[in-house]
Amino acid sequence: MSEDRFLGKVTEYPQKYSPQVLVPVPRHLNREDYHIKENNLPFTGYDVWHAYELSFLTEKGLPVAGLLKIVYPADSPFLVESKSLKLYLNSFNMERYGETSHEGLNLVLKTIQKDLEKTLQSKVSVHFFQGDEPMESFDFENFEILENLKGIEQTEFNKFNEAPEVLSFENTDEAQIRVATNLLRSNCKVTHQPDWGSAFIFMKSKQLPRKANLLKYIVSIRNENHFHEEICEMIYKRLWDTYSPEKLMVTCIYTRRGGIDICPVRVSDKGLLPEFIISPDVLSRKLLRQ
């Protein structure tokens, strides 16, 4: 199925359960552009989705509504196109499942997990939240915000298409950096509509970037047209190739669009995985861009 089957087009919402609308997108298509080898990935990680518009009816017609968290690994052969997922999840809206909400929820979650695993050809974890869960867990304490750097407003920003050449080396006694920015912006691969997000980067390396130039690089993504997962992998691969780090983590937290946000995580080893964002049954404290 084509990744532009629904994107940028006026589409009627399915009125009945419709797994056939799900559109898988092969990951290798974009990875080839950045010399990321499918059989030797330079990272491990997950794609984390929060879908804010899942609802269905019980057999007696009582609506059940809440937030669905979806987590699946970065080595799955496919990702799912976001508008097709929105249409799929909304196809449950008027369907009836279970005598009770608990019974119906079990049926719906099993159905969603089965359909996504078939689409992605990978294991998928799903969890449903109904609004009474704590949101205190947080993975990103003590990250330095790049746009708050001293003197950053006197820095010239003049590249708005991905420019890895702006990445530079800093003479520093630091062995690692832990930085973030809320200035991540890219565009949808198909519609070219803007997507907004935050990026969190941890790097341990003998060579580290000048922080202002790292922000220049993130800003240079402003006019790039990629899916969110692809943007995260592009940033990771550029940093990996440029600095040959001992350890690297890149997490992108994108603003929800169409009732869904996408939060890809890529790390050099599993010990760097942000614990809460990748846990299906944990609802993390929301970030600025969510």
C-alpha positions in Angstrom: 0.0 0.0 0.0 1.2 3.5 -0.8 2.2 5.8 2.1 0.1 8.6 0.5 -3.1 6.5 0.3 -4.9 8.9 2.8 -2.4 11.7 3.5 -3.4 15.0 2.0 -6.8 13.7 0.8 -10.3 14.2 1.9 -11.2 10.9 3.5 -14.5 9.6 4.9 -14.2 8.0 8.4 -15.0 4.3 8.4 -18.3 3.6 10.1 -17.4 -0.1 10.9 -14.3 -1.8 12.1 -11.9 -1.5 9.2 -8.4 -3.1 9.6 -7.9 -2.9 5.9 -7.2 0.9 6.1 -3.9 0.4 7.9 -1.0 1.4 5.7 2.5 -0.1 6.4 5.5 1.9 5.3 8.8 0.0 4.7 11.5 1.4 6.9 14.3 0.6 4.5 13.2 3.2 2.0 14.4 6.1 4.0 17.2 4.3 5.8 19.0 3.7 2.5 19.4 7.5 2.0 21.4 7.7 5.3 23.3 4.5 4.8 21.6 2.7 7.7 21.9 -1.0 7.1 18.8 -3.0 8.0 21.0 -6.1 8.9 23.3 -4.0 11.0 21.4 -1.2 12.6 23.6 1.3 14.5 20.9 1.6 17.2 18.1 -0.1 19.0 14.9 1.6 20.1 11.2 1.9 19.9 8.4 4.0 18.3 6.0 5.2 21.0 2.5 6.5 19.9 -0.1 8.1 22.1 -3.5 8.0 20.4 -6.0 10.3 22.2 -9.1 9.3 20.4 -9.8 5.6 20.9 -13.5 4.9 21.7 -16.1 2.2 21.3 -19.5 1.2 22.7 -20.4 -1.6 25.1 -23.2 -3.9 24.0 -25.6 -1.6 25.9 -24.3 1.4 24.0 -22.2 3.0 26.8 -19.2 4.8 25.2 -15.8 3.9 26.5 -13.1 6.5 25.7 -9.5 7.1 26.6 -5.9 7.2 25.5 -4.2 4.3 23.8 -0.4 3.9 24.1 1.3 1.8 21.4 5.0 0.7 21.6 6.8 -1.3 18.9 10.5 -1.9 18.2 12.6 0.1 15.7 13.7 -3.0 14.0 10.2 -3.8 12.7 10.2 -4.1 8.9 7.5 -1.5 8.7 6.1 1.6 10.5 2.4 2.5 10.3 1.3 5.6 8.4 -0.3 7.9 11.0 -3.5 8.9 9.2 -4.3 5.3 8.4 -3.9 4.5 12.1 -6.3 7.4 13.0 -8.9 6.1 10.5 -8.4 2.6 11.8 -8.9 3.6 15.5 -11.9 5.7 14.7 -13.5 2.7 13.0 -14.2 1.3 16.5 -16.3 4.3 17.5 -19.7 2.9 16.8 -18.9 -0.8 17.2 -20.1 -2.7 20.3 -17.9 -4.9 22.4 -18.6 -6.6 25.7 -21.3 -6.6 28.3 -19.1 -4.3 30.4 -16.5 -1.7 29.6 -13.7 -4.0 31.0 -14.9 -6.9 28.9 -15.1 -4.7 25.8 -11.8 -3.2 26.4 -10.1 -6.6 26.5 -11.6 -7.5 23.2 -10.7 -4.2 21.5 -7.1 -4.2 22.8 -6.6 -7.8 21.6 -8.0 -6.8 18.2 -5.8 -3.7 17.9 -2.7 -5.6 18.9 -3.4 -8.4 16.4 -4.0 -6.0 13.6 -0.9 -3.9 14.2 1.3 -7.0 14.6 0.1 -8.2 11.2 0.6 -4.8 9.6 4.1 -4.2 11.1 5.2 -7.8 11.1 6.5 -7.2 14.6 5.5 -7.6 18.3 3.4 -4.7 19.5 2.4 -3.6 23.0 -0.7 -1.6 23.7 -2.2 -0.2 26.9 -5.4 1.9 27.5 -5.6 4.8 30.0 -9.0 6.3 31.1 -7.8 9.4 32.9 -7.3 8.4 36.5 -3.7 7.3 36.2 -0.8 9.3 37.7 1.4 11.2 35.3 4.4 11.8 37.5 7.0 9.6 35.7 9.5 11.6 33.7 12.7 10.6 31.8 14.2 13.9 30.9 15.3 15.7 34.0 18.5 17.8 33.9 18.8 18.3 30.1 20.3 21.6 29.2 18.0 23.6 26.8 20.1 24.6 23.8 18.0 27.7 23.0 18.8 29.0 26.5 22.6 29.0 25.9 24.3 32.2 26.8 24.8 34.4 23.6 22.6 32.1 21.4 20.6 35.1 20.2 23.7 36.6 18.7 24.3 33.4 16.7 23.4 33.4 13.0 21.0 30.8 11.8 20.8 30.6 8.0 20.4 27.0 7.0 16.9 25.5 7.0 17.5 22.3 5.0 19.4 19.5 6.7 23.0 20.7 7.0 25.3 18.2 8.8 28.2 20.3 7.8 27.4 22.8 10.5 28.2 20.2 13.2 31.6 21.1 14.8 33.9 19.9 17.4 34.4 21.5 20.8 37.6 21.5 22.9 36.2 20.6 26.3 36.9 18.7 29.4 33.4 17.3 29.3 33.0 13.6 28.6 29.4 13.8 27.8 26.5 16.2 27.0 22.8 16.0 27.9 21.0 18.6 25.9 17.5 19.3 24.6 15.6 21.7 22.4 12.0 22.6 21.8 12.8 24.0 18.4 12.5 20.8 16.4 10.4 21.4 13.3 10.1 19.2 10.2 7.4 18.6 7.6 5.2 15.6 6.8 6.9 13.5 4.1 3.7 13.6 1.9 1.7 16.7 2.7 4.6 18.9 3.7 2.5 20.2 6.6 4.7 21.3 9.5 5.3 19.0 12.5 6.6 20.4 15.8 8.6 18.6 18.5 11.3 18.5 21.1 14.6 16.6 20.8 16.6 15.1 23.6 20.2 14.0 23.1 22.7 12.3 25.3 26.1 11.6 24.0 29.3 10.3 25.6 32.3 10.7 23.4 35.9 11.7 23.1 34.7 14.3 20.6 31.7 16.4 21.4 29.8 19.0 19.4 29.8 22.7 20.0 26.4 23.1 21.5 25.4 26.2 19.5 26.3 24.3 16.3 24.3 21.4 17.4 21.3 23.7 17.7 22.1 25.1 14.3 21.9 21.5 13.0 18.5 20.8 14.6 17.2 24.1 13.2 18.5 23.1 9.7 15.9 20.3 9.7 13.1 22.9 9.6 12.2 22.3 5.9 13.0 18.6 5.8 10.1 16.4 4.6 10.2 13.1 6.5 8.1 11.0 8.9 8.9 11.6 12.6 10.7 8.2 12.9 12.9 9.1 10.0 13.8 12.5 11.5 14.9 10.8 14.7 17.0 8.2 12.8 18.6 10.9 10.6 19.7 13.0 13.6 21.1 9.8 15.3 23.0 8.7 12.2 24.5 12.1 11.6 25.7 12.4 15.2 26.9 8.8 15.1 28.9 9.3 11.9 30.4 12.7 12.9 31.4 12.0 16.5 31.9 8.2 16.8 30.4 8.3 20.3 30.8 5.6 22.9 27.1 6.2 23.8 24.3 8.0 22.1 20.6 8.5 22.7 18.2 10.5 20.6 14.5 10.9 21.5 12.1 13.0 19.6 8.8 14.0 21.2 6.4 15.3 18.5 3.3 17.3 19.0 0.1 15.4 18.5 -1.6 15.9 15.1 -4.9 14.3 14.3 -5.2 13.1 17.8 -1.9 11.1 17.7 1.6 12.0 18.8 4.7 10.0 17.8 7.8 9.7 20.1 10.6 7.7 18.4 13.6 6.7 20.6 17.0 5.5 19.3 19.9 4.5 21.4 23.3 2.9 21.0 22.6 0.4 23.8 19.6 -0.7 25.8 20.9 0.8 29.0 20.2 4.3 27.6 16.5 3.6 26.8 14.3 6.2 28.6 12.4 3.9 31.0 9.0 5.5 31.2 8.4 6.7 27.7 8.9 3.2 26.3 6.8 1.4 29.0 3.4 0.7 27.5 1.6 0.8 30.9 3.2 4.1 32.1 1.8 7.5 31.2 4.7 9.9 31.4 4.4 13.5 32.4 3.6 15.6 29.3 6.3 17.6 27.7 6.0 21.1 26.2 5.4 19.8 22.7 2.8 17.1 23.6 
